[in-house]
Amino acid sequence: MSTSRDTLHLLLLTETQNDAESLVSLMRNSGSATRAHQITSLADLNEQLQEKSWDLLVAQPGANSISYEDLLKQIKRLNKDLPVILIAEEVDAMTMEAAIRLGACTIVPIDESNLLLLIIQRELRHLRARRELRTLEVRIRDAEKRCQNLLESSKDAVAYIHDGMHVYANQAYLELFGYASVEELEGMPIMDMVDSSGQASFKTFLKTYHADQGSNQELKTTGVNDKGQAFPMLMSFSAATYGDERCTQVVIRTNADNSELEAKLKEISSRDMMTGLYNKPYFNARLEEAVDRAVLKGAKGAVLYINIDHFGKIKSEIGINNADTVISEISNCLKSQVNDKILLARIGEDIFTLMLMGADAESALQFGERLRDKIEHLLIDIGNRTVTVTASIGLSLITENSSRPEDILQQSHHASDDVRKQPGHERGNGVHLYLPKEAGEIQQAADLQQTLADAVRNNSFRLLFQPMISLRGEETEHYETLLRLHQPNGDELSGGDFLNNADISDDLKRKIDRWVILHTTKLLGEHRAKGHNTRMFINLSGASLTDDTLPGWIGVAINAAKLPKGSVIFQFNEEDASRLLKQTQQFSHALMEKGIPAALSRFGCALNPMQTLKHLAVDYVKVDGSFTQELGQNPEAQNHLKTLLEGLHEEEKRTIVPLVESANSVASLWQLGVHFIQGYYVQPPQAAMSYNFSDENDE
């Protein structure tokens, strides 16, 4: 929504600080890194609106003696596009109607947090769409200016036709037909540009073209100029917009021989050389046209993404040359199943796509199943052996809701990957229709719960280690351990994907945390025994912060691994600490009593982060990654980070900045006095503690 795609800038007007913190927590729990400000007066609102860009205002009417009517008037006066959502103890239809008439989005009962979150997400989507629309309008105006300049200087004769009449013609078009100005052509039928000998065929062509408007078509005919002189011409027709009106662009070339050569070259450039099928650029262009027809005229269709299963393994077994034979045989098989109205293309080494216009979901699935069956029963002779293959086919629909062609292709790709998630299709060989993520979420949560329980039981989690380097010359090595879970479909889940998932039970999260502690301390003990002075950060979920027995268990685990005090730092995030402040306070002090350091991560997004910090016994503070993403792009965010770090250093906390990806960021952070940095600029997470810290120390 803002400079950083992950950061939500939120204004709040609430009766109490706790109410505001609850709203910030609600947004953070939904996955948004949040910058929030609590409004204290209308003057404060005026200052915030003029100095910064905000995404949303959530207000309790009457809080701080500010009426929502005054809020809305102030926003309108400053001409700000800022959605306002009101929250109240009681909501009635008349009050809601009055608020909406004045410009509020809606009123939500204050205790309906799930409903409030849905409405906030809806309004943010609408805000994003409005911002994108304004950006696109600017780009369109710029593109129209450039197109007009190109038209005027073009050597090709170009005209725009609406209802058979000229609305624009460039200079080359005027010269071709012998007219002095566009005004002479305005309102003149294009039929008058065609010699009488070709007018009958021209009428027939136009009827066919208008029946399938949106496609590019060409016609060879005879033109006639103002003196009655006839000449051969090739007319190219395509849908266009001129002066905000839908019309037809006509491009005329008079050298037929060159046009034929150009057409042949264009045809060659649109083909895959090995199979003779259309290639990816051509398929994407036709898909874009299909989406335009769907949006403007209600056309429908489907894209099939055909991915040959385990092709890499097949290629390694039979060799590269024979693999080409396999691809050719599959393409011939697919060709035999399509007609001229079906667009078939090869867009990757082992990936074919097919566009089926006029098809609904059911007929497209049936067609996909027929293709899958043909591929499965295809016998390919390679020397002295016969090769068989299977395919995973993903479908996505082209409808009036389709606005981005690349999204449709991406959805069909996801659907192809999802074939392997279906029971009985772990190795592919299936057909699957793309569904939005919401579909089947309950079953997915149950499956994930079982997968995680099995991973704990079978020790099938994977640990990665990412170094933190000191900007102050400290020689001790620091790593953070990161949790990963490999899935049957080849994907890998990070610890945050399931430890922050509300559908996973707290009991299971605690078991996972203990698994990580046990295995990490064991590996750290082995690493330190080789002479390394290494400290390790281990993340804990919110569920573990409520486990009174965990600090004692941690002490036993550290002793069992023969680790000195201070070599393991336990890290929990600000969101969990704010939500479970009393439990986190007790937990952090219990660790401190045992000589075990603690760290607070994702810091700085609460309304008053320093207030939370005062209650906790932590030695390290890792700021939220959204600050790094905005560094160098948003001066306001950089100043915010500077102020935040100054406050932490005054409290004698050791600071860590994550997600560092460039040398420019390092220079800025060094000037801000940061203790440690972490990110891909230093090193991506690795399976071993292999970073060479001596290089940093040498510098």
NUGU-902520 format. One line per field, with one value per residue (C-alpha): residue in three letters; x, y, z. Coordinates in steps of 0.2 Angstrom, whole numbers. Each point is the difference from the previous one (the first is absolute). Layout:
res c(ALA,...)
c1 c(X,...)
c2 c(Y,...)
c3 c(Z,...)
This chain:
res c(MET,SER,THR,SER,ARG,ASP,THR,LEU,HIS,LEU,LEU,LEU,LEU,THR,GLU,THR,GLN,ASN,ASP,ALA,GLU,SER,LEU,VAL,SER,LEU,MET,ARG,ASN,SER,GLY,SER,ALA,THR,ARG,ALA,HIS,GLN,ILE,THR,SER,LEU,ALA,ASP,LEU,ASN,GLU,GLN,LEU,GLN,GLU,LYS,SER,TRP,ASP,LEU,LEU,VAL,ALA,GLN,PRO,GLY,ALA,ASN,SER,ILE,SER,TYR,GLU,ASP,LEU,LEU,LYS,GLN,ILE,LYS,ARG,LEU,ASN,LYS,ASP,LEU,PRO,VAL,ILE,LEU,ILE,ALA,GLU,GLU,VAL,ASP,ALA,MET,THR,MET,GLU,ALA,ALA,ILE,ARG,LEU,GLY,ALA,CYS,THR,ILE,VAL,PRO,ILE,ASP,GLU,SER,ASN,LEU,LEU,LEU,LEU,ILE,ILE,GLN,ARG,GLU,LEU,ARG,HIS,LEU,ARG,ALA,ARG,ARG,GLU,LEU,ARG,THR,LEU,GLU,VAL,ARG,ILE,ARG,ASP,ALA,GLU,LYS,ARG,CYS,GLN,ASN,LEU,LEU,GLU,SER,SER,LYS,ASP,ALA,VAL,ALA,TYR,ILE,HIS,ASP,GLY,MET,HIS,VAL,TYR,ALA,ASN,GLN,ALA,TYR,LEU,GLU,LEU,PHE,GLY,TYR,ALA,SER,VAL,GLU,GLU,LEU,GLU,GLY,MET,PRO,ILE,MET,ASP,MET,VAL,ASP,SER,SER,GLY,GLN,ALA,SER,PHE,LYS,THR,PHE,LEU,LYS,THR,TYR,HIS,ALA,ASP,GLN,GLY,SER,ASN,GLN,GLU,LEU,LYS,THR,THR,GLY,VAL,ASN,ASP,LYS,GLY,GLN,ALA,PHE,PRO,MET,LEU,MET,SER,PHE,SER,ALA,ALA,THR,TYR,GLY,ASP,GLU,ARG,CYS,THR,GLN,VAL,VAL,ILE,ARG,THR,ASN,ALA,ASP,ASN,SER,GLU,LEU,GLU,ALA,LYS,LEU,LYS,GLU,ILE,SER,SER,ARG,ASP,MET,MET,THR,GLY,LEU,TYR,ASN,LYS,PRO,TYR,PHE,ASN,ALA,ARG,LEU,GLU,GLU,ALA,VAL,ASP,ARG,ALA,VAL,LEU,LYS,GLY,ALA,LYS,GLY,ALA,VAL,LEU,TYR,ILE,ASN,ILE,ASP,HIS,PHE,GLY,LYS,ILE,LYS,SER,GLU,ILE,GLY,ILE,ASN,ASN,ALA,ASP,THR,VAL,ILE,SER,GLU,ILE,SER,ASN,CYS,LEU,LYS,SER,GLN,VAL,ASN,ASP,LYS,ILE,LEU,LEU,ALA,ARG,ILE,GLY,GLU,ASP,ILE,PHE,THR,LEU,MET,LEU,MET,GLY,ALA,ASP,ALA,GLU,SER,ALA,LEU,GLN,PHE,GLY,GLU,ARG,LEU,ARG,ASP,LYS,ILE,GLU,HIS,LEU,LEU,ILE,ASP,ILE,GLY,ASN,ARG,THR,VAL,THR,VAL,THR,ALA,SER,ILE,GLY,LEU,SER,LEU,ILE,THR,GLU,ASN,SER,SER,ARG,PRO,GLU,ASP,ILE,LEU,GLN,GLN,SER,HIS,HIS,ALA,SER,ASP,ASP,VAL,ARG,LYS,GLN,PRO,GLY,HIS,GLU,ARG,GLY,ASN,GLY,VAL,HIS,LEU,TYR,LEU,PRO,LYS,GLU,ALA,GLY,GLU,ILE,GLN,GLN,ALA,ALA,ASP,LEU,GLN,GLN,THR,LEU,ALA,ASP,ALA,VAL,ARG,ASN,ASN,SER,PHE,ARG,LEU,LEU,PHE,GLN,PRO,MET,ILE,SER,LEU,ARG,GLY,GLU,GLU,THR,GLU,HIS,TYR,GLU,THR,LEU,LEU,ARG,LEU,HIS,GLN,PRO,ASN,GLY,ASP,GLU,LEU,SER,GLY,GLY,ASP,PHE,LEU,ASN,ASN,ALA,ASP,ILE,SER,ASP,ASP,LEU,LYS,ARG,LYS,ILE,ASP,ARG,TRP,VAL,ILE,LEU,HIS,THR,THR,LYS,LEU,LEU,GLY,GLU,HIS,ARG,ALA,LYS,GLY,HIS,ASN,THR,ARG,MET,PHE,ILE,ASN,LEU,SER,GLY,ALA,SER,LEU,THR,ASP,ASP,THR,LEU,PRO,GLY,TRP,ILE,GLY,VAL,ALA,ILE,ASN,ALA,ALA,LYS,LEU,PRO,LYS,GLY,SER,VAL,ILE,PHE,GLN,PHE,ASN,GLU,GLU,ASP,ALA,SER,ARG,LEU,LEU,LYS,GLN,THR,GLN,GLN,PHE,SER,HIS,ALA,LEU,MET,GLU,LYS,GLY,ILE,PRO,ALA,ALA,LEU,SER,ARG,PHE,GLY,CYS,ALA,LEU,ASN,PRO,MET,GLN,THR,LEU,LYS,HIS,LEU,ALA,VAL,ASP,TYR,VAL,LYS,VAL,ASP,GLY,SER,PHE,THR,GLN,GLU,LEU,GLY,GLN,ASN,PRO,GLU,ALA,GLN,ASN,HIS,LEU,LYS,THR,LEU,LEU,GLU,GLY,LEU,HIS,GLU,GLU,GLU,LYS,ARG,THR,ILE,VAL,PRO,LEU,VAL,GLU,SER,ALA,ASN,SER,VAL,ALA,SER,LEU,TRP,GLN,LEU,GLY,VAL,HIS,PHE,ILE,GLN,GLY,TYR,TYR,VAL,GLN,PRO,PRO,GLN,ALA,ALA,MET,SER,TYR,ASN,PHE,SER,ASP,GLU,ASN,ASP,GLU)
c1 c(0,14,18,4,-13,0,-3,-17,-1,-15,-8,-10,-12,-5,-6,15,18,-5,-14,13,13,-14,-3,19,1,-15,9,17,-9,-7,18,2,15,-8,5,-14,-3,-13,-9,-2,-9,-6,16,10,-10,3,19,0,-10,11,17,-2,-10,-12,-9,-15,-8,-10,-10,-11,-13,2,17,11,-15,2,-16,1,-8,14,12,-8,-1,19,4,-11,7,18,-6,7,-5,0,-13,-9,-7,-10,-1,-14,-8,-17,-4,-17,-5,-4,17,9,-9,4,18,2,-9,14,14,3,2,-11,-2,5,-5,16,0,-1,18,-1,-13,11,15,-10,-6,17,7,-14,3,19,-3,-11,13,13,-11,-3,18,5,-14,7,18,-7,-9,16,9,-14,1,19,-3,-13,12,14,-12,-7,18,4,-16,4,18,-5,4,-15,-17,-10,-18,-13,-18,-16,-16,8,5,17,4,18,14,18,10,6,-19,-5,14,-4,-18,3,-8,7,-7,-8,-16,-3,-1,-10,-17,6,-3,15,-10,4,19,-3,-2,-17,7,4,-14,-11,14,5,-18,1,16,-6,-15,12,12,-14,-7,17,6,15,11,12,-4,6,-7,8,-11,1,0,-5,7,-9,5,-8,16,0,15,2,0,1,-12,3,-14,1,-10,5,-5,1,-7,-7,-11,2,4,10,18,3,18,3,16,1,15,-9,17,8,-16,0,18,-3,-15,11,14,-14,-6,17,4,-16,4,10,14,0,-18,-8,-12,-3,12,-2,0,-13,-11,1,-5,-15,-4,0,-13,-11,0,-5,-14,-6,0,-8,-11,-3,10,5,13,14,19,7,18,7,16,9,3,18,7,17,1,-5,13,14,-5,-2,12,-4,-2,-12,-9,-3,-8,-12,-5,-3,-11,-10,-3,-6,-12,-7,-1,-11,-13,-2,-9,4,-11,11,17,14,17,17,5,14,11,-13,-15,-14,-15,-17,-13,-18,-12,-19,3,-7,9,-8,3,18,3,-7,12,14,-3,-1,17,7,-6,8,16,0,-3,13,14,16,13,18,13,-3,-12,-17,-3,-17,-4,-13,-6,-7,-13,-5,-15,-5,-15,-1,-16,-6,9,17,10,18,5,16,-11,-10,16,7,-16,1,18,-6,-14,13,11,-16,-3,14,-10,-15,-2,7,9,16,10,-11,-11,-15,-11,-4,-10,7,-10,3,10,-16,-7,4,10,-8,6,17,2,-4,12,14,-3,2,16,8,-4,8,15,3,-2,11,13,-3,1,16,10,9,12,1,15,-1,16,5,2,10,14,-6,9,-13,-9,-19,-13,-19,-7,-15,-12,-6,-12,2,-16,-4,-3,17,-5,8,-9,8,-3,-10,-12,-6,5,-9,-15,-15,-7,15,-2,10,5,8,8,8,6,8,9,7,6,9,8,6,7,8,9,7,7,6,9,9,4,8,10,9,7,-14,-5,-18,-17,-17,-17,-14,-18,-15,-18,-13,-6,16,0,-15,9,6,11,10,13,5,0,11,13,1,2,14,9,-2,8,14,-3,6,-12,-4,4,-19,-12,-18,-10,-19,-9,-7,-18,0,8,-13,-14,6,9,-1,5,14,6,1,8,14,4,0,13,10,1,8,13,-9,-1,-16,-4,-15,-3,-11,1,-6,-18,-10,-7,12,13,12,-14,-1,19,0,-9,12,17,8,18,-2,-14,-2,-10,-14,6,-12,12,14,-12,-4,18,6,-17,-10,9,-14,3,19,-3,-12,13,13,-11,-4,19,5,-13,6,18,-5,-7,16,-8,10,-8,-2,-7,-6,-3,15,3,12,16,-9,-11,15,8,-16,-2,18,-3,-15,10,-8,9,-4,-7,-7,-7,5,13,9,-5,-16,-5,11,-1,17,8,12,2,18,-1,19,-2,-11,12,14,-9)
c2 c(0,12,1,-17,-13,-8,15,7,18,2,14,-4,10,-10,3,-9,-5,-18,1,7,-14,-13,7,0,-18,-5,7,-8,-17,1,2,19,9,15,18,8,17,4,16,12,15,7,10,-16,-8,16,-1,-19,1,14,-7,-19,-12,-11,-15,-2,9,-10,11,-1,14,13,-6,14,11,-1,-4,-11,14,11,-13,-3,19,2,-15,8,17,-6,-11,-16,-17,-8,-14,3,-14,4,-12,2,-9,0,1,4,2,19,4,-11,8,18,-5,-7,15,11,-11,-14,-17,-8,-2,-17,-6,3,-18,-8,-1,-13,10,16,-9,-6,18,7,-12,4,19,-2,-10,14,13,-10,-1,19,4,-12,8,17,-6,-8,15,10,-14,0,18,-1,-15,9,15,-11,-10,16,5,-17,1,17,-5,-18,-5,-12,7,-1,4,-2,-5,0,-7,0,18,9,8,2,-2,3,10,-16,-5,17,0,-18,5,18,10,16,-1,-12,12,-6,-18,2,-9,-8,-19,-11,-8,15,-4,-17,-2,-5,-16,-5,7,-16,-10,14,0,-19,2,14,-11,-14,12,8,-17,-4,17,1,-12,7,-3,4,3,2,12,14,18,16,18,17,-1,-17,-9,-18,-8,-17,1,-11,6,-6,2,0,6,16,15,18,15,-12,-8,-19,0,-10,4,-2,-1,0,-6,2,-11,-17,-10,7,-3,-18,-1,9,-12,-15,7,4,-18,-7,11,-6,-19,-12,-6,-18,-4,12,5,18,8,9,18,-5,-9,15,12,-11,-2,18,2,-13,8,17,-9,-8,17,10,-12,-14,-13,-16,-13,-10,-1,-18,-1,-17,-4,-17,-9,-3,5,4,-18,-6,11,-6,-19,2,14,18,-5,-14,12,12,-15,-3,19,-2,-15,8,16,-11,-9,17,6,-15,5,18,10,17,9,-7,9,-12,6,-6,13,-10,-15,-12,12,2,12,-1,13,-6,14,-3,-13,0,-9,-17,-1,6,-13,-14,6,1,-18,-6,8,-8,-17,2,5,-14,-14,8,-13,9,-11,5,-11,-17,6,7,15,5,17,8,18,11,12,15,11,18,8,16,10,18,1,-4,16,-5,-13,-5,-4,-13,-8,0,-7,-15,-3,-1,-12,-11,0,-4,-16,-8,5,-10,-18,-13,13,3,-4,11,-7,10,15,14,16,15,5,15,-3,1,-16,-15,9,-10,-16,7,6,-18,-7,12,-4,-19,4,10,-13,-14,12,1,-19,-4,14,6,19,8,14,14,12,19,10,17,11,13,18,4,-12,-14,-16,-12,-9,2,-11,-1,-17,-2,-14,-8,-14,-8,-5,-15,12,7,17,5,8,12,-1,16,-8,-12,7,16,-10,1,-16,-10,-4,8,-17,-5,17,-3,-18,8,13,-13,-10,15,4,-18,-2,17,-1,-17,7,16,-11,-9,16,8,-16,4,16,12,14,0,6,-6,9,-12,6,-4,0,10,-17,-4,17,-7,-16,2,-16,6,10,-14,-12,12,0,-19,0,13,-10,-16,7,7,18,15,12,14,-11,-2,15,-3,11,4,14,16,-5,-15,10,14,-13,-10,13,-7,-18,7,10,-15,-10,12,3,-19,-2,15,-8,-16,11,-3,16,5,10,9,-1,9,15,18,-3,2,17,2,-13,7,-2,-19,-2,8,-16,-13,-6,0,3,1,8,-4,14,-5,-4,13,14,-7,-2,18,6,12,1,9,14,0,-19,3,13,-11,-14,13,5,-18,-5,15,-5,-18,5,12,-16,-9,-13,-8,3,-11,5,-14,-2,10,-3,14,9,17,-7,-5,17,8,-12,2,19,-4,-10,-17,-15,-14,-2,-15,-4,-7,14,-10,-17,-10,-13,-15,-19,3,13,3,19,7,13,3,9,13,2,2,15)
c3 c(0,3,-4,6,-6,17,11,4,6,12,9,16,10,15,18,8,-4,2,-13,-12,4,-3,-17,-4,6,-11,-15,4,3,-17,-7,-2,6,8,3,11,7,13,-4,15,-8,-16,-1,2,-14,-11,3,-4,-16,-7,5,-4,-11,10,-6,12,15,13,12,15,-3,14,7,6,-3,-18,-11,-15,-10,4,-5,-17,-3,3,-12,-13,2,-3,-14,7,-6,17,4,17,10,15,15,13,15,-9,-18,-8,-18,1,8,-13,-14,6,2,-17,-8,8,-7,12,-6,13,19,8,18,10,6,-17,-4,-14,-9,3,-8,-15,-3,3,-13,-12,1,-2,-16,-6,5,-9,-16,1,1,-14,-10,2,-4,-16,-5,0,-9,-13,-3,-3,-11,-10,-3,-6,-11,-8,-4,-7,-11,-7,-5,-6,-18,0,-4,16,3,14,-5,11,-7,-18,1,1,17,-3,-13,0,-13,-9,-2,-6,-13,-6,-4,-5,13,8,18,12,-1,-18,6,16,-3,-16,-1,-2,-14,-11,2,-9,-19,-6,-6,18,10,0,8,11,7,3,9,11,6,4,9,11,5,7,5,11,-12,-12,-18,-17,-18,-17,-11,-12,6,-9,3,-3,-19,-2,-2,6,10,9,19,15,14,18,12,19,15,8,10,-7,10,13,-13,-5,-19,-13,-5,-18,-6,-19,-9,-19,-4,1,-4,16,10,-5,6,16,3,-3,12,13,-1,2,15,8,-1,11,-11,6,1,-12,13,5,12,17,-7,-13,13,12,-13,-5,19,2,-14,7,17,-9,-8,16,10,-14,-8,12,-9,10,-1,9,0,2,7,-5,10,-4,16,6,-17,8,5,-17,-8,11,-4,-19,-4,-7,-18,4,11,-15,-8,15,-1,-19,2,14,-11,-14,12,6,-18,-5,14,-5,-14,-8,14,14,3,5,4,8,13,9,-2,6,1,-12,1,-8,-1,-2,-4,3,13,18,14,-2,-19,3,13,-11,-14,12,6,-19,-3,16,-5,-18,8,12,-13,-12,-4,-6,-8,4,-7,8,13,2,11,8,8,10,2,14,-8,8,-5,3,-7,-11,5,1,17,-8,-1,-1,-13,10,15,-10,-6,18,7,-13,6,18,-5,-9,16,11,-10,11,16,-5,7,-12,-10,10,-16,-11,-14,3,-4,12,-1,9,15,11,16,11,-7,10,13,15,-8,-3,18,6,-12,5,19,-4,-11,14,13,-11,-2,18,2,-14,2,-18,3,-7,9,-9,7,-5,6,8,-1,12,-6,16,-2,12,-3,7,-14,-1,-9,0,-2,-13,-1,-17,-4,-17,-8,-12,-15,2,8,17,14,12,19,-1,-12,13,17,-4,-6,11,-7,8,18,14,7,-17,-2,18,-6,-16,10,12,-15,-7,17,2,-17,-1,17,-5,-17,9,13,-14,-9,15,4,-16,7,-6,12,-6,7,-7,-1,1,-3,11,-5,11,6,9,9,10,5,18,-1,-16,9,11,-14,-11,15,-1,-19,1,13,-9,-15,11,-6,10,6,-12,-15,-4,-2,0,-12,0,-10,5,-5,11,14,-1,0,14,10,17,-5,-11,15,11,-13,-4,18,3,-14,7,17,-8,-9,-17,-11,-10,-15,-7,-18,-13,11,-3,-8,16,5,14,-2,13,13,-3,1,17,7,-8,5,-17,-5,-19,-11,-18,-9,-12,-18,-8,6,-10,-16,2,3,-14,-7,13,10,13,3,2,13,9,0,6,15,4,0,11,13,0,2,14,8,-3,-11,-14,-16,-16,-17,-11,-19,-5,-19,-5,4,0,15,9,-1,7,14,5,2,10,13,-3,8,-12,-17,-8,-18,-17,-2,14,-4,-4,13,-2,6,9,11,-14,0,1,13,0,-17,9,14,-12,-7)
